[in-house]
Amino acid sequence: MFIPHPTRLTLLPGHFTFDAATAVRAGDGARDAAGLLRTLLRPATGLPLPDAPTGAVTLALDPAAYGGPDSGSGAFASGPDGGLGPEGYELTVGPDAVLLRAARPAGLLHGVQTIRQLLPPEALSELPAGGTPWRLPCLRVTDVPAFGWRGAMLDVARHFLPMPFLRRFVDLLAFHKLNVLHLHLTDDQGWRMPVAAYPKLTEIGGARARSMIGPAGSGRFDDRPHAGAYTAAELRSLVAYAAGLGVTVLPEIEMPGHARAALAAYPHLGNVPGRELDVWTEWGVCENVLGVHDEVLAFCGTVLDEVLDIFPSPYVHVGGDECPVTEWERSPAARRRAAELGLAAPKALHGWFLGRIGAHLLAAGRRPVCWAEDSGALPPEFTVMPWRDTDHGLAAARRGHDVVMTPYRSTYLDYPQSGDPGEPQGQPGTVVDLRAVHGGEPAPGDWEPEAAARVLGTQAQLWTEFVEGPEQAEYLTFPRLCALADRSWNPAADWSADFLPALTRHQPRLSALGVRYRRGVPATDHPHQP
């Protein structure tokens, strides 16, 4: 069995054998996918898999298989009814040949990952097997994702995560047919992306003197400096690497709240003239926010222009939530701006600010994304990520927003996986166990069809206040991300009948890939099965 569970699977008699004589035939437009197949299989299997016009393994693009109009909108639309759409594929494994067919290149990339999961787990190990033949069970798979946006967010602002881990994380997203890596690049506690026009953002904003121990308000600190930033070249390389695996990197630059690191670097962007701040060392919501004067808007525009230059993603996330208005209410400049705009109170500057930022992105041909912490109105052009409650997603969809569902009770991986005393507790509060993640519905069945059609998909969130490095990040992520991958690709996948048996067989794959995961389902000895 596979993770995610395929749309349609038929087992056939017999096996196909990958051996030293197996060659790959790539049709027009399929060479990148064929190259990925070789890149992924050669090191582990030791097989050459040469290109040959008569190869037994064929990868082919068939544009006619796309089907009718998309269901959904934009770059992350789901596939049309009756066709393979932008990400679907068909895989047929016979005794003498393998055929992988898709309407678009992304479908071929997903099919390549299915072939990987068909191989025995030891074929995924980084240790070369020296040309050992590998057998694949014969079958026919037709597989089309229900949702076009399936991803995971990594918070690299609270705790910096090194670039090699980000690339490895992309590998694991692609292995599970997830297609979005959302990078939370800035926050009160750190700024990780270089901006040539504002070098102090990383020079000053990229380092803090210490970090809080325990939850917000604990008053305890570790007294260990924490710092880190990526180079533009590293980020460009990551974007290109991810694109080769069918993964889009979505950048997030927080504004107007969660901006203390930026204010530490450039105090004049704040609401109190002459005040100097440090990079925040606490967790929670900081009351220091960006000002609303013209120089701040120019700063945001310049920063976003550099973001657009590095990240070709059609969407750009600007945070937007948890923005206290206390400073605006106290600021003569902010109150004057609100009066000039005819706003009822300074708190209304929040919607105005996001509207200006959204207009800037739209003018550049990009789509703005923001978090939604309640059911209040947001600028209509924004794609919304509701994180407090699914009802907030419904309210946004009814107002005409596209929605990516991110409710914390089923998508926040920094929450503990169980109540076991020995389990790393991470964010205090709700336990988000494996079943809670698999039980999450991107488009709940009781929503009216018009609202459900606005749901682009879903993603997991790993906030890193309590995550200090790659090993802990990976442990908190897996196998819960497997559950989200399963449900976001195929919402019909059943917890007991489909997912749990598949996860039992999937754990040896994770082990072979060196994933540091929580053993949520006991692995059992069993013959290799698809």
C-alpha positions, -999 to 999 in steps of 0.1 A, spaced: 0 0 0 10 36 -6 9 69 13 -10 87 1 -37 62 -7 -43 61 -45 -76 70 -61 -79 36 -78 -56 6 -74 -59 -28 -91 -35 -56 -83 -24 -78 -111 -6 -112 -112 31 -113 -116 61 -91 -110 83 -67 -130 121 -69 -123 144 -39 -123 179 -52 -131 211 -42 -149 194 -45 -183 164 -23 -175 164 9 -196 142 39 -195 124 55 -224 113 91 -220 89 107 -244 87 144 -252 84 165 -220 92 135 -198 129 137 -196 130 156 -164 109 129 -147 131 102 -162 161 120 -148 145 121 -114 138 84 -115 174 77 -122 186 102 -96 165 86 -69 170 49 -78 206 47 -90 223 54 -57 201 30 -37 198 2 -63 231 5 -80 213 0 -113 224 22 -143 189 26 -158 202 40 -191 181 59 -216 170 38 -246 144 41 -273 132 5 -265 134 7 -227 110 -14 -207 102 15 -185 83 43 -204 74 77 -191 50 97 -214 32 129 -214 -3 128 -228 -19 163 -228 -53 148 -239 -55 130 -206 -59 163 -188 -97 163 -189 -122 191 -186 -119 225 -168 -101 227 -134 -121 224 -102 -107 251 -81 -87 282 -90 -52 293 -98 -19 275 -97 -31 251 -71 -63 240 -87 -73 204 -83 -79 181 -112 -110 181 -134 -136 154 -131 -128 125 -154 -92 135 -163 -58 134 -148 -55 172 -144 -22 189 -136 -10 164 -111 -27 131 -117 -10 100 -133 -16 65 -145 9 37 -137 7 3 -151 33 -24 -141 32 -55 -161 56 -85 -161 76 -71 -190 71 -34 -190 62 -3 -169 42 26 -183 39 59 -164 16 84 -181 4 119 -171 -11 150 -187 15 174 -171 50 170 -158 39 172 -122 19 140 -126 50 122 -138 70 134 -108 43 120 -85 42 87 -104 80 84 -99 74 86 -62 49 58 -64 74 36 -82 98 43 -53 72 32 -28 67 0 -48 103 -10 -43 112 -29 -11 123 -5 17 159 -15 15 160 0 -21 154 34 -6 185 33 17 214 56 9 237 25 10 243 13 -25 230 -22 -32 255 -30 -59 231 -37 -88 208 -60 -70 176 -68 -90 144 -55 -75 109 -68 -81 78 -46 -84 43 -62 -81 22 -59 -111 -7 -34 -108 -26 -6 -124 -30 28 -106 -50 58 -116 -43 86 -91 -56 122 -90 -53 144 -60 -85 159 -46 -68 192 -36 -42 212 -55 -25 227 -23 -9 201 -1 20 212 20 38 220 52 50 252 69 84 254 85 90 283 110 126 291 105 123 324 123 119 313 159 146 287 155 168 288 124 170 255 105 200 249 83 197 247 45 207 210 42 177 201 64 154 222 42 165 203 11 160 170 29 125 182 40 117 189 4 127 154 -5 103 141 21 75 163 10 79 151 -26 80 114 -14 46 119 1 33 139 -30 31 171 -11 37 201 -33 41 233 -11 69 242 13 58 273 32 88 291 48 80 314 77 111 336 72 105 365 96 90 371 130 96 390 163 124 366 172 144 366 140 147 377 103 162 350 81 161 364 45 186 388 32 173 421 17 201 440 -2 184 473 4 182 467 42 212 447 52 206 452 90 175 430 87 198 399 89 229 416 105 209 428 135 174 412 131 189 377 125 203 373 160 188 374 195 206 373 229 186 344 244 154 324 241 126 319 264 123 285 282 88 272 284 56 288 273 50 325 268 52 345 300 73 319 318 100 344 327 127 318 322 155 321 296 183 299 284 209 328 280 222 312 248 225 335 218 206 323 187 214 335 152 211 325 115 202 337 81 202 323 45 220 338 16 200 348 -16 220 321 -35 210 294 -10 173 304 -13 174 304 -51 191 270 -51 164 257 -27 136 270 -50 152 254 -80 158 221 -62 122 220 -50 108 228 -84 126 198 -98 107 176 -74 73 193 -80 74 214 -48 67 252 -47 84 272 -20 60 298 -6 78 327 12 62 344 42 73 379 54 53 389 85 36 423 86 24 446 102 27 426 134 53 400 143 78 425 131 100 431 162 132 418 145 127 444 117 121 471 142 153 462 161 172 466 128 154 498 117 137 515 146 123 544 125 98 519 110 79 517 143 54 539 161 76 556 187 102 580 173 137 576 188 129 543 205 154 514 201 144 478 205 162 445 207 152 413 188 125 398 210 136 370 232 101 359 244 73 339 229 37 350 224 23 381 208 45 412 209 28 446 210 55 463 189 42 466 153 51 484 121 40 520 118 16 531 90 36 561 76 47 562 40 83 551 48 70 518 62 49 512 30 80 519 9 101 495 31 75 467 27 73 472 -10 111 470 -14 113 439 8 86 422 -12 102 431 -45 133 413 -34 112 383 -22 96 382 -57 130 382 -73 140 351 -54 107 332 -51 87 326 -83 57 312 -63 24 326 -76 15 332 -40 33 353 -13 23 351 24 24 383 44 13 370 78 -12 396 88 -26 381 121 -20 388 158 -14 425 152 -21 444 185 -33 479 178 -22 494 211 7 513 195 -15 527 167 -40 539 192 -13 557 211 6 571 181 -4 606 169 9 597 134 -13 566 132 -44 583 146 -38 611 120 -35 585 92 -67 569 103 -85 602 103 -71 612 69 -84 579 55 -118 583 71 -115 552 92 -136 549 124 -106 540 146 -69 531 144 -77 494 145 -92 498 110 -57 505 98 -50 468 98 -73 461 69 -61 492 51 -24 481 56 -31 447 42 -50 461 13 -20 483 3 3 453 5 -21 431 -14 -24 457 -42 14 458 -44 16 420 -49 -13 419 -74 4 446 -95 34 424 -96 13 394 -108 13 376 -75 -15 366 -51 -14 376 -14 -20 352 14 -26 359 51 -35 341 83 -70 344 97 -74 343 134 -112 350 134 -141 354 110 -136 391 105 -134 406 70 -101 408 51 -92 424 18 -111 404 -8 -80 397 -29 -64 376 -2 -62 338 0 -69 330 36 -54 305 60 -77 301 90 -59 286 119 -81 290 150 -113 272 138 -127 256 106 -158 279 109 -135 308 102 -126 291 69 -162 287 61 -169 324 68 -140 334 45 -151 310 17 -186 325 19 -172 359 14 -154 348 -18 -119 341 -5 -99 311 -16 -90 291 15 -61 269 26 -73 251 57 -48 252 86 -69 246 118 -45 241 148 -65 211 162 -55 190 132 -25 207 115 -2 221 142 27 197 145 44 217 173 16 204 196 24 171 214 16 139 196 4 123 228 -1 129 265 26 103 273 49 117 301 80 109 280 68 126 249 84 160 240 56 183 249 64 213 226 36 238 225 16 234 257 -21 227 252 -40 205 228 -27 171 219 -27 167 181 -23 130 176 -20 110 145 -58 103 143 -66 140 147 -44 149 117 -59 121 96 -94 132 107 -89 167 94 -112 176 65 -99 203 41 -135 208 29 -159 195 56 -188 176 42 -214 199 58 -202 229 39 -223 241 10 -208 232 -24 -200 268 -33 -179 273 -1 -162 239 -5 -152 248 -40 -132 277 -26 -109 253 -6 -75 250 -24 -63 224 1 -45 222 34 -11 222 50 6 213 83 24 239 105 56 234 125 61 264 147 96 263 163 94 281 196 102 246 212 120 231 183 158 236 185 171 216 156 164 193 126 162 161 147 134 174 169 117 190 139 116 157 120 104 138 150 75 161 155 66 161 118 65 123 111 44 103 109 18 130 114 27 146 80 20 112 64 -16 114 77 -21 149 63 -6 138 29 -30 109 28 -61 129 35 -52 159 13 -46 137 -17 -75 113 -11 -101 123 15 -118 90 10 -89 72 26 -102 54 56 -83 55 89 -86 18 98 -90 1 64 -65 22 44 -42 45 64 -31 23 94 -22 -7 73 -4 16 48 15 33 77 26 0 91 42 -8 58 54 27 53 75 28 85 103 7 71 105 31 42 109 60 66 136 41 85 154 33 53 154 70 44 168 78 79 137 97 91 136 103 128 100 96 134 77 87 163 68 50 162 30 57 163 21 23 148 41 -8 156 60 -21 127 54 -58 120 72 -83 100 54 -89 68 61 -98 31 67 -67 10 35 -54 -5 26 -23 -25 
